[in-house]
Amino acid sequence: MSVDSNITKYDDVLSSILVNEQSVLGFLSAIFNFLARRTDFYYVPDGPYENMGFPPGVAEELVIKVLRTCDPKNWKGTNGARKPDNFNNEIMCSTVAQEVEVVAENEEDELENEAVETEVAQPAEPEKKSLEESSNSETKEYKPPVIPVQKNSESYNGAMKDKYSWSQTITEIDVTVPLPPDIKSAKDLKVTINPNDINVAFRNGDTIIKDMLQYKIKASDSVWTISGGKLLIHLEKVQERWWTKLVNSEEAIDLDKIDCSRPLNELPEDHIAKVRELQWNQEQKLKGLPTSDEIKNIEILKRAWNAEGSPFKGKEFDPSVLKPH
């Protein structure tokens, strides 16, 4: 059966994510984390006319619709023919239509409430109501995972404090200090960066930061500068680890709520080699070819095949005779 190239064009990228995460749950978490950090997928607009995000429940409904549409059991139409693969517009149009209907219903309800005092109440329609309740309950039962959204780059994976903010990667920390208008140059500041502590103060004596760092830094590789009315401090970590606080006096952040992903090129060479091996093995499996471990095992079997005392010595190598039947 031929497969539409539009379906398979992202297979290499998605396979790479799946191999790196090593589970479907990790793969889905990576996708939804990306939506949370880089799109307005989780944003709920304040009003019906705000052109951003989705009204309450619509994002979840989109996920459910895509989940069901991509189910192989739903790929064939009533006549047995495969449904067209470009279903994205169909899903979006139906969902947007429901958004418009909801907004319109809300506006009509307001008008009806104004006239309800002069009208006789109409008998309820239990059958229609039950259908609406059943469709709504399906959406309400689904609770998407709570994924933290970090919007401020100056406190990304870090924290926002009264006088400064800090962000971090696995290898470095950046501290941002807003400066008053009268601070124009480095001469107006006193910045001292030591391996275990940091001291930032104005020349008039006002202290911004003066405390012990949570962990040790490379003081010789750390720098600071003034740009755009802010003091920017860059610190290089001695150890590759996530900090829960910049200095000891701070309240610790929750490391479960930060983005712990790392670009592949930032990993150690042996880790990169292992990821490449996993990717290669995945490609071999998809092609029906042996993986690296299977190739190593075959080489061991070949050496044992012709070893002294082997019953197969001198015969053509045939690994199938070694497999249990």
Buried (B, 14 or more C-beta within 10 A) or exposed (E): EEEEEEEEEEEEEEBBBBBBBEEEEEBBBBEBBBBBBEEBBBBBBEEEEEEEBBBEBBBBBBBBBEEEBEEEEEEEEEEEEEEEBEBEEEBEEEBEEBBEEBBEEEEEEEEEEEEEEEEEEEEEEEEEEEEEEEEEEEEEEEEEEEBEBBEEEBBBBBBEBEEBBBBBBBEBBBBBBBBEEEBEEEEBBBBEBEEEBBBBBBEEEEEBBEBEBBBEBEBEEBEBEBEEEBBBBBBBBEEEEBBBBBBEEBEEBEEEEBEEEEEEEEBEEEEEEEBEBBBEBBBBEEEEEBBEEBEEEEEEEEEEBEEEEEEBEEEEEEEEEEEEE
